[in-house]
Amino acid sequence: MKTDKNTVIGFVLLGLLFFAYFWYSNKEQNQLQAIKQRQEDSLRRVAALRLTAQDTIAAKIDSIKRDSAVRISSAGDFTTAAIGTEQLITIENNVMKVTFTNKGGQVKSVQLKNYKASATGKEVVLSENSRIGYSINTSANQSSQSTNLFFAASEPVKQPDGIQVLNFTLSAPGGQSVTHQYTIKPDEYMIDWNVNMTGADKLLTQGQLNVKWEAATFQQEKTAAYERQMSNICFSEGNEFDYISAKNERKFEKPVQWVSVVQQFFNATLIARNSFASGQVNWMRKTDSSNGLATSDASLQVKLPVSASVSVPFQLYFGPSDYNILKKQAPEMDKIVNLGRDMYSFVRPINKYIIMSVFDFFAKFVKNFGWVVLLLTLFIRLVTAPLTYTSYLSGAKMKVLRPELDGLKKKFGADQQGFAMEQMKLFREAGVNPLGGCIPALLQIPIFFALYSFFNSNIALRGQSFLWSPDLSSYDSIAHLPFTIPAFGDHISLFTITAVLTSFLISIYNMSMTPTQDNPALKYMPYIFPFMLLFIFNKLPSALTWYYTVSNVITLGLQFVIQNYIIDHDKILAKIDEKRKAPKKKSKWQERYDQMMDSQKKLQDLKDKTNKK
């Protein structure tokens, strides 16, 4: 038995040794195979890269050859303009540097000297990756886009008054020619662009010039997401301003004077001095994480007389969306600056005639725009002071009546109908309007929407620092979060915190002035509103949250001073007692209201008796 047991143990040990040996051998083989496989994979990758590089080069060469063949074929009588080398010409004035290209005889980019991109710190560049041109008949059966043809560029000419002129010419052996003449004035963002054609009756079909403008916009401000939200397409159709923001296209049914691709603080605008007869524009906001904002594709038609020679006057504006600058350009262009649109259009007159004028007035004397916002806030509060005082007086009356209201609440307990009737009776006798304290809140609504539009579109605030905020036109950030909170963002704005805290203090103060509420929704509503502001304000311009903070501090100060040093609560109580003693005549509405409340109370009493039985 012992021998059998030892035999079994021996076989087990032998089996374990074989297993260990095969496992180790297999491991070594696998490692050698993996090394060999990696070597083979590396060789294959190198070969593939060589093959891919060769194929790519060959593909590019083939593509260039095919493209050249197509361009030569479509160039018709303008064959010499089909193939060429791109040449760049730069012209500067006091406010911008314009780079032109002979390919298409067009503007390639515009660099604004007085504005820095918040995203890069470099000068703002507009019209990158954009093309503007039109189709011409190059022969009997061929046509080509002007953007595909190489123009001959002349030397820029600078006139004694500082105006600079640049010509690009396209010529055919048959005598047809196209000239692009660009004129740049010393201190302007507008470029005059005249298209002159000889042999236009052959170059154009039935006198129609089909202009195609492809444009792309890129981030210039602090965050691309917010700048995308502020971007849109504006235009003047039938001499009336309009825009598209939520939609992706617009087909024009009336003559169009100009079309503008708008960012938050800058725009690129194509103006037809004699209007476009028709056309459409397609526009799409970017949704990725790149610095691209939007792309647009406009097809616009100009109707010209069928003649041998025509001249078509255009203008190109590349510059800031500054109200004072835009109103000097083309009619209705000042409305590119969003001072209130659509359902908020009622605030545009407030911004145009009051807010903007007062802001500009203070800006003449005060250099720091943070203090200008503070002075603007003081002005607004001063103008609205009479109505505000009336509301505070109503609040003081409510405070005086609070002990009686609390007594009524204890007296009626759960009888809400009875309490409501007695409360209305008390207010009527005392001459108190329970909604009088809502006036400041109602006043804030149009003022807030006016300032929201104003601060979001006022380029004067752009890049202006104040306290801890480096840019009053964007949110301030004292802490960057490693994650994003929905509806809040990935940062914490200190001006938002101060605005929310002061709103919370106002809510607490107002709650102390009004009767206690049993309804939880009404009881906690004053605290819910400041909490909501935390999410609304965190991404808004710091100029707006700074205004709201200052306005709240002024409100707290006025409430304290008026309630403690101006309003005499004893006199108010005495006047209330006098009104109570005076005979009162109910209005028909009050009589109906009392009858309704009395009927509801009797019905409730009847239900209570029935339930008890």
KOLKOL-516855 format. One record per residue (C-alpha): x, y, z. Coordinates in nm, 4 decimals. Example, Ala and Ser with C-alpha at 12.3 -4.5 7.8 and 13.67 -1.06 7.14 Angstrom:
residues 2
X,Y,Z
1.2300,-0.4500,0.7800
1.3670,-0.1060,0.7140
END
This chain:
residues 613
X,Y,Z
0.0000,0.0000,0.0000
0.2842,0.2237,0.0928
0.4555,0.1395,-0.2382
0.1425,0.2316,-0.4317
0.1185,0.5564,-0.2430
0.4824,0.6446,-0.3206
0.4263,0.5522,-0.6840
0.1318,0.7861,-0.7107
0.3280,1.0680,-0.5489
0.6148,1.0053,-0.7898
0.3884,1.0216,-1.0952
0.2298,1.3423,-0.9675
0.5699,1.5043,-0.9143
0.6844,1.3865,-1.2544
0.3703,1.5262,-1.4121
0.4266,1.8613,-1.2408
0.7848,1.8699,-1.3663
0.6709,1.7979,-1.7247
0.4023,2.0640,-1.6976
0.6509,2.3189,-1.5669
0.8953,2.2313,-1.8435
0.6386,2.2611,-2.1236
0.4984,2.5831,-1.9741
0.8434,2.7390,-1.9591
0.9347,2.6185,-2.3087
0.6073,2.7467,-2.4481
0.6626,3.0827,-2.2766
1.0075,3.1134,-2.4317
0.8697,3.0196,-2.7734
0.5914,3.2763,-2.7404
0.8376,3.5483,-2.6447
1.0617,3.4632,-2.9413
0.7578,3.4563,-3.1691
0.6383,3.7953,-3.0337
0.9814,3.9480,-3.0966
0.9852,3.8050,-3.4470
0.6283,3.9292,-3.5068
0.7177,4.2801,-3.3893
1.0143,4.2864,-3.6239
0.7979,4.1753,-3.9160
0.5289,4.4303,-3.8243
0.7880,4.7073,-3.8098
0.9220,4.6117,-4.1510
0.5698,4.6022,-4.2927
0.4883,4.9456,-4.1421
0.8020,5.0983,-4.2884
0.7217,4.9462,-4.6255
0.3620,5.0655,-4.5973
0.4742,5.4161,-4.5063
0.7065,5.4215,-4.8045
0.4332,5.2894,-5.0272
0.1741,5.5309,-4.8769
0.4095,5.8254,-4.9151
0.4792,5.7292,-5.2738
0.1099,5.6711,-5.3413
0.0189,6.0010,-5.1729
0.2717,6.1940,-5.3763
0.1556,6.0197,-5.6895
-0.2081,6.0870,-5.5968
-0.1316,6.4536,-5.5349
0.0519,6.4799,-5.8648
-0.2397,6.3148,-6.0431
-0.4849,6.5449,-5.8622
-0.2842,6.8532,-5.9573
-0.2659,6.7350,-6.3168
-0.6403,6.6678,-6.3301
-0.7188,7.0016,-6.1604
-0.4903,7.1851,-6.4000
-0.6494,7.0120,-6.6967
-0.9989,7.1038,-6.5757
-0.8987,7.4658,-6.5106
-0.7300,7.4952,-6.8500
-1.0337,7.3463,-7.0159
-1.2815,7.5736,-6.8331
-1.0610,7.8823,-6.8827
-1.1482,7.8933,-7.2525
-1.0132,8.2165,-7.4031
-0.8485,8.2982,-7.0684
-0.6102,8.0021,-7.0876
-0.3097,8.2043,-6.9743
-0.4925,8.2804,-6.6485
-0.5669,7.9164,-6.5729
-0.2173,7.8295,-6.4526
-0.0091,8.0562,-6.2373
0.1639,8.1177,-5.9087
-0.0161,8.2815,-5.6209
0.1198,8.6248,-5.5347
0.0252,8.8176,-5.2226
0.0093,9.1956,-5.2025
-0.0320,9.3782,-4.8710
-0.1759,9.7247,-4.8252
-0.1950,9.8966,-4.4874
-0.3759,10.1972,-4.3515
-0.4020,10.3245,-3.9950
-0.6531,10.0641,-3.8774
-0.5920,9.7482,-4.0811
-0.3562,9.5451,-4.2947
-0.5211,9.3915,-4.6020
-0.3614,9.1000,-4.7859
-0.4749,9.0483,-5.1457
-0.4106,8.7497,-5.3702
-0.3838,8.7471,-5.7476
-0.5741,8.4162,-5.7506
-0.9232,8.5464,-5.8051
-0.8030,8.9037,-5.7588
-0.9612,8.9049,-5.4140
-0.9043,8.9813,-5.0459
-0.7260,8.6929,-4.8743
-0.7214,8.8209,-4.5154
-0.7611,9.1374,-4.3079
-0.5625,9.2062,-3.9936
-0.7116,9.4616,-3.7513
-0.4386,9.6670,-3.5865
-0.6377,9.7975,-3.2896
-0.7842,9.4685,-3.1672
-0.6268,9.1589,-3.0141
-0.7838,8.8143,-3.0222
-0.8559,8.7042,-2.6652
-0.7921,8.3429,-2.7645
-0.4382,8.3994,-2.9002
-0.3267,8.7471,-2.7913
-0.2434,8.8290,-3.1540
-0.4133,9.0847,-3.3759
-0.7619,8.9901,-3.4932
-0.7625,8.8387,-3.8430
-1.0813,8.8264,-4.0507
-1.1712,8.6667,-4.3860
-0.9399,8.3674,-4.3451
-1.0408,8.0683,-4.5613
-1.2950,8.2845,-4.7407
-1.3533,8.3285,-5.1138
-1.5575,8.5764,-5.3101
-1.6018,8.5673,-5.6859
-1.8440,8.5117,-5.9716
-1.8880,8.3094,-6.2877
-1.7879,8.4388,-6.6329
-1.8229,8.2883,-6.9791
-1.4700,8.2096,-7.0907
-1.5718,8.0830,-7.4348
-1.8816,7.9783,-7.6267
-1.9357,7.6619,-7.4241
-1.7169,7.7140,-7.1200
-1.7416,7.9086,-6.7941
-1.5186,7.9507,-6.4927
-1.5280,8.0992,-6.1469
-1.3140,8.4093,-6.1132
-1.1660,8.2613,-5.7944
-0.9985,7.9903,-6.0082
-0.8218,8.2344,-6.2402
-0.4943,8.4176,-6.1847
-0.5217,8.7938,-6.2356
-0.2365,9.0245,-6.3274
-0.1689,9.2608,-6.0377
-0.0519,9.6183,-6.0770
0.1596,9.8072,-5.8286
-0.0488,9.9758,-5.5567
-0.0839,10.3508,-5.6096
-0.0931,10.5852,-5.3113
-0.2582,10.9185,-5.3778
-0.1668,11.2479,-5.2057
-0.4692,11.2261,-4.9755
-0.3540,10.8845,-4.8487
-0.6029,10.6791,-5.0523
-0.4476,10.3616,-5.1977
-0.5644,10.1927,-5.5175
-0.4860,9.8399,-5.6367
-0.5915,9.6868,-5.9714
-0.6152,9.3219,-6.0769
-0.6733,9.2544,-6.4484
-0.7849,8.9510,-6.6431
-0.7541,8.9664,-7.0241
-0.8450,8.7485,-7.3212
-0.7083,8.7690,-7.6778
-1.0551,8.8538,-7.8077
-1.0567,9.1862,-7.6209
-1.2642,9.0822,-7.3214
-1.1229,9.1921,-6.9895
-1.2136,9.2053,-6.6220
-1.0632,9.4531,-6.3767
-1.0975,9.4446,-5.9987
-1.0210,9.7863,-5.8547
-0.9780,9.8116,-5.4783
-0.9677,10.1470,-5.2990
-0.8621,10.1796,-4.9357
-0.8944,10.5047,-4.7411
-0.6546,10.6017,-4.4578
-0.8703,10.5492,-4.1460
-1.1538,10.3270,-4.2639
-1.2404,9.9589,-4.2464
-1.4393,9.9804,-4.5683
-1.2843,9.8709,-4.8983
-1.4362,9.9943,-5.2245
-1.4413,9.7143,-5.4830
-1.5363,9.7945,-5.8408
-1.5720,9.5184,-6.0997
-1.5226,9.6620,-6.4501
-1.5907,9.4428,-6.7553
-1.5173,9.4968,-7.1203
-1.7115,9.2630,-7.3465
-1.9644,9.2054,-7.0709
-2.2270,9.0988,-7.3215
-2.0121,8.7921,-7.3905
-1.8758,8.7405,-7.0392
-2.2213,8.7370,-6.8769
-2.5368,8.5506,-6.9745
-2.8298,8.7888,-7.0201
-2.6526,9.0496,-6.8080
-2.6638,8.8480,-6.4864
-2.3656,8.8472,-6.2518
-2.3788,8.5495,-6.0142
-2.1724,8.6327,-5.7074
-2.0654,8.3527,-5.4753
-1.9271,8.4309,-5.1280
-1.7941,8.1496,-4.9122
-1.6919,8.2624,-4.5644
-1.5759,8.1049,-4.2396
-1.5407,8.2615,-3.8969
-1.3001,8.1673,-3.6206
-1.2739,8.2247,-3.2471
-1.1594,8.5699,-3.1388
-1.3039,8.5815,-2.7853
-1.2449,8.3934,-2.4618
-1.4638,8.0919,-2.5378
-1.5666,7.9647,-2.8790
-1.8965,7.8241,-2.7459
-2.0274,8.1620,-2.6260
-1.8985,8.3428,-2.9350
-2.0820,8.0881,-3.1528
-2.3993,8.1673,-2.9604
-2.3535,8.5385,-3.0355
-2.2797,8.4768,-3.4069
-2.5352,8.5108,-3.6865
-2.5998,8.6292,-4.0421
-2.7386,8.9810,-4.0835
-2.8653,9.1446,-4.4014
-3.0700,9.4284,-4.5416
-3.3522,9.3027,-4.7635
-3.5857,9.5561,-4.9170
-3.3996,9.8243,-4.7181
-3.5081,9.6582,-4.3923
-3.2744,9.4895,-4.1453
-3.3164,9.1209,-4.0665
-3.1027,8.8295,-3.9551
-3.0909,8.4520,-3.9169
-2.9600,8.2808,-3.6075
-3.1545,7.9620,-3.5369
-3.2256,7.8730,-3.9005
-2.9672,7.7575,-4.1543
-3.0810,7.9302,-4.4714
-3.2614,8.2300,-4.6122
-3.3919,8.2815,-4.9640
-3.4234,8.6476,-5.0516
-3.7491,8.7583,-5.2119
-3.6682,9.1312,-5.2300
-3.3571,9.3236,-5.3407
-3.0685,9.2829,-5.0974
-2.8453,9.5765,-5.0094
-2.5870,9.3905,-4.8028
-2.5079,9.0594,-4.6319
-2.2922,9.0318,-4.3207
-2.1224,8.7381,-4.1487
-2.1287,8.8427,-3.7841
-1.9266,8.7319,-3.4835
-1.9735,8.8661,-3.1312
-1.7703,9.1844,-3.1849
-1.6603,9.1732,-3.5515
-1.8189,9.1290,-3.8908
-1.7391,9.0848,-4.2584
-1.9945,9.2501,-4.4855
-2.0496,9.2456,-4.8626
-2.2357,9.5537,-4.9880
-2.3860,9.5983,-5.3342
-2.4146,9.9694,-5.4055
-2.6948,9.9023,-5.6562
-2.8403,9.6062,-5.4608
-2.8502,9.2356,-5.5401
-3.1657,9.1438,-5.7311
-3.2053,8.8068,-5.5588
-3.0161,8.5278,-5.3892
-2.9914,8.3061,-5.0862
-2.7537,8.2369,-4.7998
-2.6801,7.9094,-4.6203
-2.5253,7.9254,-4.2761
-2.4167,7.6647,-4.0251
-2.2766,7.6944,-3.6731
-1.9903,7.4628,-3.5848
-2.0661,7.2013,-3.3194
-1.7194,7.0534,-3.2663
-1.4481,7.1555,-3.0201
-1.2389,7.3446,-3.2770
-1.1890,7.7201,-3.2876
-1.4210,7.7452,-3.5853
-1.7459,7.9317,-3.5248
-1.9538,7.9040,-3.8411
-1.9478,7.8709,-4.2185
-2.1651,8.0516,-4.4703
-2.2285,8.0212,-4.8420
-2.4064,8.3099,-5.0144
-2.5249,8.3065,-5.3772
-2.6303,8.6531,-5.4912
-2.7388,8.7828,-5.8305
-2.6830,9.1274,-5.9800
-2.8930,9.2219,-6.2815
-2.6977,9.4368,-6.5283
-2.7824,9.5941,-6.8630
-2.6723,9.3827,-7.1599
-2.3948,9.6010,-7.2974
-2.0322,9.5777,-7.4011
-1.9029,9.7588,-7.0947
-2.0325,9.7509,-6.7367
-1.9109,9.8628,-6.3957
-2.0422,9.6981,-6.0791
-1.9719,9.8830,-5.7511
-1.9314,9.6705,-5.4364
-1.7952,9.7443,-5.0925
-1.6305,9.5138,-4.8413
-1.6334,9.5896,-4.4689
-1.3970,9.3982,-4.2418
-1.3930,9.5421,-3.8930
-1.5441,9.5893,-3.5488
-1.9169,9.5829,-3.4823
-1.9005,9.9311,-3.3361
-2.2335,10.1160,-3.3443
-2.0777,10.4566,-3.4120
-1.8680,10.3164,-3.6999
-2.1373,10.1005,-3.8595
-2.3993,10.3741,-3.8729
-2.1644,10.5640,-4.1109
-2.1311,10.2718,-4.3537
-2.4481,10.1440,-4.5236
-2.8121,10.2030,-4.4182
-2.9302,9.9697,-4.1400
-2.5774,9.8366,-4.0726
-2.5819,9.9841,-3.7212
-2.8459,9.7198,-3.6380
-2.5759,9.4536,-3.6634
-2.5013,9.5640,-3.3066
-2.7648,9.3750,-3.1100
-2.9223,9.6337,-2.8825
-3.2473,9.4359,-2.8675
-3.4214,9.2128,-3.1234
-3.7410,9.0158,-3.1713
-3.9265,8.9762,-2.8407
-3.6660,9.2003,-2.6758
-3.6884,9.4719,-2.9414
-3.8682,9.6938,-2.6896
-3.5317,9.7510,-2.5127
-3.3567,9.8836,-2.8248
-3.4838,10.2411,-2.7787
-3.3781,10.2237,-2.4118
-3.0261,10.1212,-2.5185
-3.0011,10.3530,-2.8166
-3.1285,10.6734,-2.6596
-3.0542,10.6305,-2.2871
-2.8068,10.3574,-2.1886
-2.5611,10.4129,-2.4738
-2.5722,10.7926,-2.4460
-2.5155,10.7912,-2.0698
-2.2410,10.5284,-2.0975
-2.0562,10.7256,-2.3669
-2.0946,11.0457,-2.1640
-1.9302,10.8947,-1.8542
-1.6645,10.7249,-2.0708
-1.5442,11.0700,-2.1829
-1.4367,11.1549,-1.8272
-1.3610,10.8165,-1.6703
-1.1037,10.5910,-1.8345
-1.1726,10.2709,-1.6406
-1.4902,10.1129,-1.7751
-1.5631,9.9332,-1.4486
-1.6231,10.2707,-1.2846
-1.8225,10.3799,-1.5903
-2.0554,10.0820,-1.5296
-2.0843,10.1877,-1.1647
-2.1771,10.5443,-1.2637
-2.4273,10.4086,-1.5157
-2.5820,10.1996,-1.2373
-2.6100,10.5054,-1.0120
-2.7780,10.6978,-1.2943
-3.0325,10.4202,-1.3537
-3.1128,10.3961,-0.9835
-3.1489,10.7740,-0.9585
-3.3962,10.7847,-1.2493
-3.6045,10.5021,-1.1035
-3.5836,10.6383,-0.7469
-3.9398,10.7851,-0.7320
-4.0986,10.4522,-0.8202
-3.8602,10.2698,-0.5913
-3.9510,10.4968,-0.3009
-4.3202,10.4231,-0.3576
-4.2478,10.0523,-0.3366
-4.0450,10.0958,-0.0170
-4.3332,10.2947,0.1335
-4.5665,10.0079,0.0476
-4.3192,9.7705,0.2114
-4.3131,9.9864,0.5245
-4.6937,9.9703,0.5450
-4.6748,9.5914,0.5140
-4.4225,9.5851,0.7963
-4.6523,9.7918,1.0175
-4.9436,9.5569,0.9451
-4.7421,9.2409,0.9998
-4.8412,9.1933,1.3687
-5.2099,9.2141,1.2725
-5.1600,8.9744,0.9815
-4.9833,8.7262,1.2076
-5.2743,8.7592,1.4507
-5.5237,8.6854,1.1749
-5.3222,8.3812,1.0704
-5.3398,8.2403,1.4230
-5.7105,8.3231,1.4489
-5.8142,8.1452,1.1300
-5.5550,7.8664,1.1378
-5.6211,7.6281,0.8480
-5.9144,7.8364,0.7213
-5.7372,7.9890,0.4211
-6.0598,8.1338,0.2763
-6.1423,8.3238,0.5925
-5.7860,8.4495,0.6286
-5.7797,8.5702,0.2661
-6.1047,8.7650,0.3123
-5.9886,8.9329,0.6301
-5.6463,9.0055,0.4812
-5.7994,9.1809,0.1798
-6.0316,9.3713,0.4114
-5.7352,9.4842,0.6218
-5.5381,9.5960,0.3118
-5.8415,9.7859,0.1818
-5.9019,9.9614,0.5114
-5.5347,10.0556,0.5480
-5.4976,10.1660,0.1849
-5.2156,9.9182,0.1250
-5.1323,9.7665,-0.2129
-4.9797,9.4223,-0.1392
-4.8190,9.4203,-0.4854
-4.6550,9.7613,-0.4359
-4.3275,9.6016,-0.3329
-4.3049,9.4233,-0.6703
-4.2284,9.7462,-0.8568
-3.8452,9.7206,-0.8187
-3.8548,9.3626,-0.9483
-4.0706,9.4645,-1.2448
-3.8389,9.7569,-1.3198
-3.5408,9.5241,-1.3245
-3.6847,9.3167,-1.6114
-3.6605,9.5678,-1.9014
-3.3431,9.7203,-1.7552
-3.1784,9.3773,-1.7234
-3.2636,9.2768,-2.0819
-3.1452,9.6151,-2.2102
-2.8122,9.5845,-2.0303
-2.7757,9.2175,-2.1293
-2.7941,9.3198,-2.4953
-2.5781,9.6281,-2.4405
-2.2930,9.4595,-2.2524
-2.2888,9.1593,-2.4894
-2.2502,9.3816,-2.7955
-2.0551,9.6834,-2.6691
-1.7076,9.6444,-2.8176
-1.5793,9.9288,-2.5970
-1.5811,9.6825,-2.3034
-1.3731,9.4266,-2.4916
-1.0348,9.3730,-2.3257
-1.1089,9.6292,-2.0526
-0.9917,9.5049,-1.7132
-1.1476,9.5902,-1.3780
-1.0556,9.4594,-1.0340
-0.9989,9.0833,-1.0849
-1.1730,9.0676,-1.4240
-0.9340,9.0906,-1.7231
-1.2179,9.1503,-1.9710
-1.5510,9.3142,-1.8861
-1.7065,9.1813,-2.2079
-1.6628,8.8213,-2.0882
-1.7076,8.6342,-1.7605
-1.4458,8.6661,-1.4867
-1.2983,8.3478,-1.3456
-1.1310,8.3035,-1.0064
-1.1189,7.9233,-1.0266
-1.1178,7.6713,-1.3097
-1.2923,7.3413,-1.2370
-1.1464,7.0085,-1.3570
-1.4945,6.9153,-1.4773
-1.7982,7.0831,-1.6333
-2.1232,7.1308,-1.4413
-2.4290,7.1320,-1.6714
-2.5732,7.4845,-1.7153
-2.2986,7.6222,-1.4897
-1.9716,7.5654,-1.6739
-1.6170,7.4767,-1.5818
-1.5293,7.7939,-1.3894
-1.6418,8.0091,-1.0967
-1.7151,8.3779,-1.1538
-1.6563,8.5982,-0.8489
-1.8819,8.8767,-0.9779
-2.1533,8.6130,-1.0140
-2.0983,8.5124,-0.6508
-2.1268,8.8751,-0.5335
-2.4419,8.9281,-0.7423
-2.6020,8.6111,-0.6032
-2.5069,8.6862,-0.2406
-2.6435,9.0415,-0.2538
-2.9642,8.9094,-0.4166
-2.9905,8.6572,-0.1337
-2.9536,8.9344,0.1280
-3.2289,9.1341,-0.0449
-3.4560,8.8274,-0.0344
-3.3918,8.7784,0.3374
-3.4640,9.1457,0.4045
-3.7863,9.1388,0.2021
-3.9013,8.8229,0.3801
-3.8637,9.0037,0.7111
-4.0991,9.2735,0.5817
-4.3805,9.0431,0.4672
-4.6144,8.8076,0.6552
-4.4925,8.4538,0.7122
-4.6056,8.2002,0.4523
-4.7380,7.8521,0.5182
-4.7079,7.7527,0.1533
-4.3576,7.6034,0.1111
-4.3422,7.7132,-0.2536
-4.4056,8.0767,-0.1596
-4.1948,8.0516,0.1534
-3.8801,7.9394,-0.0252
-3.9300,8.1182,-0.3590
-3.7211,8.4238,-0.2537
-3.4295,8.1891,-0.1871
-3.4744,7.9853,-0.5054
-3.4382,8.2907,-0.7313
-3.0821,8.3815,-0.6160
-2.9830,8.0164,-0.6579
-3.1108,8.0234,-1.0175
-2.9066,8.3383,-1.0818
-2.5936,8.1393,-0.9997
-2.6441,7.9311,-1.3153
-2.7740,8.2168,-1.5307
-2.4953,8.4646,-1.4501
-2.1847,8.2427,-1.4435
-2.1234,8.2673,-1.8203
-2.2425,8.6244,-1.8710
-2.0154,8.9304,-1.9180
-1.8626,9.0501,-1.5941
-1.9849,9.4029,-1.6751
-2.3421,9.2749,-1.6309
-2.2761,9.0841,-1.3083
-2.0808,9.3859,-1.1750
-2.3796,9.6083,-1.2564
-2.6131,9.3665,-1.0785
-2.3863,9.3601,-0.7722
-2.3719,9.7402,-0.7508
-2.7483,9.7690,-0.8051
-2.8145,9.5188,-0.5254
-2.5817,9.6988,-0.2848
-2.7614,10.0260,-0.3621
-3.0965,9.8518,-0.3021
-2.9819,9.7219,0.0371
-2.8490,10.0640,0.1346
-3.1642,10.2456,0.0238
-3.3902,9.9987,0.2035
-3.1965,10.0388,0.5258
-3.1822,10.4193,0.5118
-3.5430,10.4695,0.3997
-3.6881,10.2203,0.6468
-3.4851,10.3428,0.9439
-3.4293,10.7142,0.8858
-3.6796,10.8466,0.6311
-4.0048,10.6576,0.6774
-4.1787,10.7192,1.0131
-4.3581,10.3964,1.0942
-4.5641,10.5608,1.3722
-4.6985,10.8195,1.1277
-4.7768,10.5443,0.8783
-4.9679,10.3547,1.1481
-5.1565,10.6701,1.2421
-5.2534,10.7339,0.8789
-5.3658,10.3733,0.8451
-5.5887,10.4148,1.1543
-5.7362,10.7336,1.0050
-5.8162,10.5530,0.6803
-5.9800,10.2742,0.8735
-6.2094,10.5170,1.0554
-6.3015,10.7038,0.7375
-6.6217,10.5819,0.5654
-6.5486,10.3647,0.2640
-6.7496,10.2930,-0.0424
-6.6833,9.9639,-0.2087
-6.6319,9.9498,-0.5810
-6.8391,9.7077,-0.7882
-6.5332,9.4897,-0.8338
-6.4730,9.4792,-0.4568
-6.8395,9.3916,-0.3970
-6.8226,9.1054,-0.6475
-6.4930,8.9858,-0.5028
-6.6353,8.9872,-0.1476
-6.9467,8.8029,-0.2655
-6.7295,8.5402,-0.4368
-6.5095,8.4964,-0.1287
-6.8176,8.4773,0.0971
-6.9754,8.2102,-0.1254
-6.6540,8.0070,-0.1265
-6.6335,8.0349,0.2532
-6.9926,7.9152,0.2993
-6.9269,7.6264,0.0595
-6.6137,7.5311,0.2529
-6.8034,7.5485,0.5856
-7.0723,7.3224,0.4420
-6.8111,7.0693,0.3268
-6.6454,7.0734,0.6701
-6.9807,7.0060,0.8426
-7.0565,6.7229,0.6009
-6.7160,6.5652,0.6616
-6.7666,6.5840,1.0398
-7.1036,6.4060,1.0157
END
